[in-house]
Amino acid sequence: MAEIVNLITLEEGVKLITTAGATVELVENPKDGVWVFAKYVIHPDDPSLVGTEDMFFAQDIMEVLK
């Protein structure tokens, strides 16, 4: 089982991999550790989402890209 990413420490601009396989860029972080707003950079199943923003919960984030 993958560990949950600590959202509190993430800064705007960091890129993340979601459980859906999408790459997103963090655009707003309320720093509550529960959710963040991010913009799709890559979405393998629905390219029309690229450039749009969505809310992501901690369990939706698999990895922080370095």
N, CA, C and O atoms as a GROMACS GRO file, in nm:
protein
  264
    1MET      N    1   0.083  -0.118   0.000
    1MET     CA    2   0.000   0.000   0.000
    1MET      C    3   0.088   0.125   0.000
    1MET      O    4   0.183   0.134   0.078
    2ALA      N    5   0.057   0.219  -0.086
    2ALA     CA    6   0.135   0.342  -0.095
    2ALA      C    7   0.104   0.432   0.024
    2ALA      O    8  -0.007   0.433   0.077
    3GLU      N    9   0.206   0.509   0.063
    3GLU     CA   10   0.186   0.604   0.172
    3GLU      C   11   0.114   0.727   0.122
    3GLU      O   12   0.130   0.766   0.006
    4ILE      N   13   0.034   0.787   0.208
    4ILE     CA   14  -0.035   0.911   0.173
    4ILE      C   15   0.065   1.025   0.177
    4ILE      O   16   0.143   1.037   0.271
    5VAL      N   17   0.062   1.109   0.074
    5VAL     CA   18   0.151   1.225   0.065
    5VAL      C   19   0.104   1.331   0.166
    5VAL      O   20  -0.016   1.357   0.177
    6ASN      N   21   0.198   1.390   0.238
    6ASN     CA   22   0.167   1.496   0.334
    6ASN      C   23   0.142   1.626   0.258
    6ASN      O   24   0.236   1.694   0.219
    7LEU      N   25   0.016   1.661   0.238
    7LEU     CA   26  -0.019   1.779   0.160
    7LEU      C   27   0.018   1.910   0.229
    7LEU      O   28   0.037   2.011   0.161
    8ILE      N   29   0.029   1.910   0.360
    8ILE     CA   30   0.058   2.034   0.433
    8ILE      C   31   0.191   2.096   0.388
    8ILE      O   32   0.205   2.218   0.386
    9THR      N   33   0.288   2.012   0.354
    9THR     CA   34   0.422   2.061   0.321
    9THR      C   35   0.439   2.102   0.175
    9THR      O   36   0.543   2.158   0.139
   10LEU      N   37   0.340   2.078   0.091
   10LEU     CA   38   0.355   2.104  -0.053
   10LEU      C   39   0.335   2.251  -0.086
   10LEU      O   40   0.244   2.316  -0.033
   11GLU      N   41   0.421   2.302  -0.174
   11GLU     CA   42   0.412   2.441  -0.218
   11GLU      C   43   0.354   2.448  -0.359
   11GLU      O   44   0.361   2.351  -0.435
   12GLU      N   45   0.295   2.561  -0.392
   12GLU     CA   46   0.241   2.582  -0.525
   12GLU      C   47   0.350   2.561  -0.630
   12GLU      O   48   0.466   2.599  -0.609
   13GLY      N   49   0.312   2.501  -0.742
   13GLY     CA   50   0.406   2.477  -0.851
   13GLY      C   51   0.461   2.336  -0.856
   13GLY      O   52   0.511   2.294  -0.960
   14VAL      N   53   0.453   2.262  -0.745
   14VAL     CA   54   0.504   2.125  -0.744
   14VAL      C   55   0.414   2.038  -0.831
   14VAL      O   56   0.293   2.059  -0.839
   15LYS      N   57   0.475   1.940  -0.897
   15LYS     CA   58   0.400   1.848  -0.982
   15LYS      C   59   0.376   1.718  -0.906
   15LYS      O   60   0.462   1.669  -0.833
   16LEU      N   61   0.256   1.663  -0.926
   16LEU     CA   62   0.212   1.544  -0.854
   16LEU      C   63   0.158   1.441  -0.952
   16LEU      O   64   0.110   1.475  -1.060
   17ILE      N   65   0.167   1.313  -0.914
   17ILE     CA   66   0.105   1.205  -0.990
   17ILE      C   67  -0.018   1.159  -0.912
   17ILE      O   68  -0.011   1.134  -0.792
   18THR      N   69  -0.130   1.150  -0.981
   18THR     CA   70  -0.255   1.108  -0.916
   18THR      C   71  -0.277   0.957  -0.930
   18THR      O   72  -0.210   0.891  -1.009
   19THR      N   73  -0.370   0.906  -0.854
   19THR     CA   74  -0.404   0.764  -0.862
   19THR      C   75  -0.464   0.727  -0.998
   19THR      O   76  -0.465   0.610  -1.036
   20ALA      N   77  -0.513   0.827  -1.071
   20ALA     CA   78  -0.568   0.804  -1.205
   20ALA      C   79  -0.458   0.805  -1.312
   20ALA      O   80  -0.487   0.786  -1.430
   21GLY      N   81  -0.332   0.828  -1.270
   21GLY     CA   82  -0.222   0.831  -1.365
   21GLY      C   83  -0.198   0.966  -1.428
   21GLY      O   84  -0.115   0.978  -1.518
   22ALA      N   85  -0.268   1.067  -1.382
   22ALA     CA   86  -0.252   1.203  -1.435
   22ALA      C   87  -0.136   1.274  -1.365
   22ALA      O   88  -0.103   1.244  -1.250
   23THR      N   89  -0.076   1.369  -1.436
   23THR     CA   90   0.022   1.459  -1.377
   23THR      C   91  -0.047   1.593  -1.360
   23THR      O   92  -0.107   1.645  -1.454
   24VAL      N   93  -0.039   1.649  -1.239
   24VAL     CA   94  -0.103   1.777  -1.210
   24VAL      C   95  -0.002   1.871  -1.145
   24VAL      O   96   0.096   1.827  -1.085
   25GLU      N   97  -0.027   2.001  -1.159
   25GLU     CA   98   0.057   2.102  -1.096
   25GLU      C   99  -0.024   2.173  -0.988
   25GLU      O  100  -0.133   2.223  -1.014
   26LEU      N  101   0.029   2.176  -0.868
   26LEU     CA  102  -0.039   2.237  -0.754
   26LEU      C  103  -0.054   2.387  -0.776
   26LEU      O  104   0.045   2.456  -0.800
   27VAL      N  105  -0.176   2.438  -0.767
   27VAL     CA  106  -0.201   2.581  -0.786
   27VAL      C  107  -0.249   2.650  -0.659
   27VAL      O  108  -0.231   2.771  -0.645
   28GLU      N  109  -0.309   2.576  -0.567
   28GLU     CA  110  -0.352   2.635  -0.440
   28GLU      C  111  -0.354   2.528  -0.333
   28GLU      O  112  -0.406   2.418  -0.354
   29ASN      N  113  -0.298   2.561  -0.217
   29ASN     CA  114  -0.293   2.467  -0.107
   29ASN      C  115  -0.342   2.536   0.021
   29ASN      O  116  -0.274   2.623   0.074
   30PRO      N  117  -0.460   2.497   0.070
   30PRO     CA  118  -0.509   2.556   0.194
   30PRO      C  119  -0.431   2.510   0.317
   30PRO      O  120  -0.454   2.558   0.428
   31LYS      N  121  -0.339   2.415   0.297
   31LYS     CA  122  -0.250   2.362   0.403
   31LYS      C  123  -0.328   2.304   0.520
   31LYS      O  124  -0.288   2.316   0.636
   32ASP      N  125  -0.440   2.239   0.487
   32ASP     CA  126  -0.516   2.169   0.591
   32ASP      C  127  -0.484   2.019   0.592
   32ASP      O  128  -0.532   1.945   0.678
   33GLY      N  129  -0.402   1.975   0.493
   33GLY     CA  130  -0.363   1.835   0.487
   33GLY      C  131  -0.466   1.743   0.427
   33GLY      O  132  -0.445   1.622   0.419
   34VAL      N  133  -0.579   1.798   0.386
   34VAL     CA  134  -0.688   1.715   0.335
   34VAL      C  135  -0.699   1.721   0.183
   34VAL      O  136  -0.718   1.618   0.119
   35TRP      N  137  -0.687   1.840   0.125
   35TRP     CA  138  -0.706   1.856  -0.019
   35TRP      C  139  -0.624   1.973  -0.072
   35TRP      O  140  -0.579   2.059   0.004
   36VAL      N  141  -0.606   1.975  -0.206
   36VAL     CA  142  -0.538   2.083  -0.277
   36VAL      C  143  -0.610   2.106  -0.409
   36VAL      O  144  -0.684   2.020  -0.456
   37PHE      N  145  -0.588   2.223  -0.468
   37PHE     CA  146  -0.631   2.249  -0.605
   37PHE      C  147  -0.510   2.234  -0.696
   37PHE      O  148  -0.402   2.283  -0.665
   38ALA      N  149  -0.530   2.167  -0.808
   38ALA     CA  150  -0.421   2.147  -0.903
   38ALA      C  151  -0.475   2.152  -1.045
   38ALA      O  152  -0.593   2.130  -1.071
   39LYS      N  153  -0.382   2.183  -1.138
   39LYS     CA  154  -0.415   2.193  -1.280
   39LYS      C  155  -0.358   2.071  -1.351
   39LYS      O  156  -0.242   2.034  -1.330
   40TYR      N  157  -0.439   2.009  -1.436
   40TYR     CA  158  -0.393   1.894  -1.513
   40TYR      C  159  -0.285   1.936  -1.613
   40TYR      O  160  -0.303   2.031  -1.689
   41VAL      N  161  -0.173   1.864  -1.610
   41VAL     CA  162  -0.066   1.883  -1.708
   41VAL      C  163  -0.073   1.770  -1.811
   41VAL      O  164  -0.057   1.792  -1.931
   42ILE      N  165  -0.099   1.649  -1.761
   42ILE     CA  166  -0.116   1.530  -1.847
   42ILE      C  167  -0.230   1.448  -1.788
   42ILE      O  168  -0.236   1.425  -1.667
   43HIS      N  169  -0.321   1.404  -1.874
   43HIS     CA  170  -0.425   1.310  -1.830
   43HIS      C  171  -0.436   1.202  -1.938
   43HIS      O  172  -0.486   1.228  -2.046
   44PRO      N  173  -0.388   1.080  -1.908
   44PRO     CA  174  -0.382   0.975  -2.009
   44PRO      C  175  -0.517   0.929  -2.062
   44PRO      O  176  -0.527   0.884  -2.176
   45ASP      N  177  -0.622   0.940  -1.982
   45ASP     CA  178  -0.754   0.891  -2.024
   45ASP      C  179  -0.844   0.999  -2.084
   45ASP      O  180  -0.938   0.967  -2.156
   46ASP      N  181  -0.814   1.126  -2.054
   46ASP     CA  182  -0.900   1.235  -2.102
   46ASP      C  183  -0.817   1.361  -2.128
   46ASP      O  184  -0.812   1.450  -2.043
   47PRO      N  185  -0.753   1.369  -2.244
   47PRO     CA  186  -0.668   1.484  -2.276
   47PRO      C  187  -0.742   1.618  -2.272
   47PRO      O  188  -0.678   1.723  -2.261
   48SER      N  189  -0.875   1.617  -2.280
   48SER     CA  190  -0.950   1.743  -2.275
   48SER      C  191  -0.940   1.810  -2.138
   48SER      O  192  -0.970   1.929  -2.125
   49LEU      N  193  -0.897   1.737  -2.036
   49LEU     CA  194  -0.882   1.794  -1.902
   49LEU      C  195  -0.754   1.875  -1.885
   49LEU      O  196  -0.743   1.953  -1.791
   50VAL      N  197  -0.658   1.857  -1.975
   50VAL     CA  198  -0.530   1.928  -1.965
   50VAL      C  199  -0.556   2.079  -1.964
   50VAL      O  200  -0.624   2.133  -2.050
   51GLY      N  201  -0.499   2.145  -1.862
   51GLY     CA  202  -0.516   2.290  -1.846
   51GLY      C  203  -0.630   2.327  -1.753
   51GLY      O  204  -0.641   2.443  -1.712
   52THR      N  205  -0.715   2.231  -1.718
   52THR     CA  206  -0.826   2.259  -1.626
   52THR      C  207  -0.782   2.231  -1.483
   52THR      O  208  -0.688   2.154  -1.459
   53GLU      N  209  -0.851   2.294  -1.388
   53GLU     CA  210  -0.820   2.275  -1.247
   53GLU      C  211  -0.926   2.187  -1.181
   53GLU      O  212  -1.041   2.182  -1.223
   54ASP      N  213  -0.882   2.117  -1.077
   54ASP     CA  214  -0.972   2.031  -1.002
   54ASP      C  215  -0.923   2.022  -0.858
   54ASP      O  216  -0.810   2.061  -0.828
   55MET      N  217  -1.008   1.972  -0.769
   55MET     CA  218  -0.973   1.950  -0.630
   55MET      C  219  -0.925   1.806  -0.616
   55MET      O  220  -0.986   1.713  -0.671
   56PHE      N  221  -0.816   1.787  -0.541
   56PHE     CA  222  -0.762   1.654  -0.518
   56PHE      C  223  -0.746   1.632  -0.368
   56PHE      O  224  -0.690   1.717  -0.297
   57PHE      N  225  -0.795   1.519  -0.321
   57PHE     CA  226  -0.780   1.483  -0.180
   57PHE      C  227  -0.649   1.407  -0.162
   57PHE      O  228  -0.592   1.358  -0.259
   58ALA      N  229  -0.602   1.397  -0.039
   58ALA     CA  230  -0.475   1.332  -0.010
   58ALA      C  231  -0.469   1.191  -0.069
   58ALA      O  232  -0.366   1.150  -0.122
   59GLN      N  233  -0.578   1.117  -0.061
   59GLN     CA  234  -0.578   0.980  -0.112
   59GLN      C  235  -0.573   0.973  -0.265
   59GLN      O  236  -0.552   0.866  -0.321
   60ASP      N  237  -0.593   1.087  -0.333
   60ASP     CA  238  -0.584   1.092  -0.479
   60ASP      C  239  -0.440   1.109  -0.528
   60ASP      O  240  -0.413   1.089  -0.647
   61ILE      N  241  -0.349   1.145  -0.439
   61ILE     CA  242  -0.211   1.175  -0.477
   61ILE      C  243  -0.123   1.055  -0.445
   61ILE      O  244  -0.118   1.008  -0.332
   62MET      N  245  -0.051   1.006  -0.549
   62MET     CA  246   0.037   0.891  -0.531
   62MET      C  247   0.182   0.932  -0.507
   62MET      O  248   0.252   0.867  -0.430
   63GLU      N  249   0.225   1.040  -0.572
   63GLU     CA  250   0.368   1.071  -0.571
   63GLU      C  251   0.390   1.219  -0.597
   63GLU      O  252   0.314   1.284  -0.669
   64VAL      N  253   0.497   1.272  -0.536
   64VAL     CA  254   0.543   1.408  -0.564
   64VAL      C  255   0.661   1.395  -0.658
   64VAL      O  256   0.757   1.324  -0.628
   65LEU      N  257   0.656   1.463  -0.772
   65LEU     CA  258   0.766   1.458  -0.868
   65LEU      C  259   0.877   1.552  -0.822
   65LEU      O  260   0.850   1.663  -0.776
   66LYS      N  261   0.998   1.509  -0.836
   66LYS     CA  262   1.114   1.590  -0.797
   66LYS      C  263   1.160   1.677  -0.912
   66LYS      O  264   1.256   1.752  -0.898
   0.00000   0.00000   0.00000
